[in-house]
């Protein structure tokens, strides 16, 4: 009976050592990776109202940027 408990204790200690080693390894890899860099997008200003918005969401007409089709139309009317 004592032998069984001894082997169970050894197995538990072995599993604990492996799990703590894996946690330390994962933490070390995350530290090496460094902070994640985010890719930004260019912001443009609406010619009509002056609001800033991402270039991908803007409407372009004659090289000018607008926040909506209505502002593009109003600007072209004068």
C-alpha positions as CSV (number, residue, x, y, z in Angstrom):
1,X,0.0,0.0,0.0
2,X,2.9,2.3,0.8
3,X,4.5,1.7,-2.6
4,X,1.3,2.6,-4.4
5,X,1.0,5.9,-2.5
6,X,4.7,6.6,-3.2
7,X,4.3,6.1,-7.0
8,X,1.2,8.2,-7.0
9,X,3.1,10.9,-5.2
10,X,6.0,10.7,-7.7
11,X,3.6,10.8,-10.7
12,X,1.8,13.9,-9.3
13,X,5.1,15.6,-8.7
14,X,6.2,14.8,-12.2
15,X,3.0,16.2,-13.7
16,X,3.3,19.3,-11.6
17,X,6.9,19.9,-12.8
18,X,5.9,19.4,-16.4
19,X,2.9,21.8,-16.1
20,X,5.0,24.5,-14.4
21,X,7.7,24.2,-17.0
22,X,5.2,24.6,-19.8
23,X,3.6,27.7,-18.2
24,X,7.1,29.3,-17.8
25,X,7.9,28.4,-21.4
26,X,4.7,30.0,-22.7
27,X,5.3,33.1,-20.6
28,X,8.8,33.5,-21.9
29,X,7.6,33.1,-25.5
30,X,5.0,35.8,-25.0
31,X,7.6,38.2,-23.6
32,X,9.8,37.6,-26.6
33,X,7.0,38.3,-29.0
34,X,6.5,41.8,-27.7
35,X,3.5,44.0,-28.0
36,X,1.2,43.4,-31.0
37,X,1.4,46.2,-33.6
38,X,-1.8,47.4,-35.1
39,X,-1.9,48.5,-38.7
40,X,-3.6,51.9,-39.0
41,X,-5.6,53.4,-41.8
42,X,-5.2,56.9,-43.2
43,X,-7.9,59.4,-42.1
44,X,-9.3,61.9,-44.5
45,X,-11.3,65.1,-43.9
46,X,-14.7,65.7,-45.6
47,X,-14.3,68.8,-47.7
48,X,-17.9,69.9,-47.0
49,X,-18.3,69.5,-43.2
50,X,-14.8,68.8,-42.0
51,X,-15.4,65.5,-40.2
52,X,-12.5,63.0,-40.2
53,X,-13.2,59.4,-41.3
54,X,-11.2,56.4,-42.6
55,X,-10.2,56.6,-46.2
56,X,-11.9,53.3,-46.9
57,X,-15.3,54.7,-45.7
58,X,-15.0,58.0,-47.6
59,X,-16.5,58.9,-51.0
60,X,-14.0,60.3,-53.5
61,X,-14.9,62.8,-56.2
62,X,-12.4,64.8,-58.3
63,X,-9.6,64.0,-55.8
64,X,-11.6,65.3,-52.8
65,X,-13.0,63.2,-49.9
66,X,-16.5,63.3,-48.6
67,X,-18.2,61.6,-45.7
68,X,-21.5,61.0,-47.6
69,X,-22.9,61.1,-51.1
70,X,-25.1,64.0,-50.0
71,X,-22.1,66.1,-49.0
72,X,-20.5,65.2,-52.3
73,X,-23.6,66.4,-54.2
74,X,-24.0,69.6,-52.1
75,X,-20.3,70.5,-52.7
76,X,-20.6,70.0,-56.5
77,X,-23.7,72.2,-56.6
78,X,-21.8,75.1,-55.1
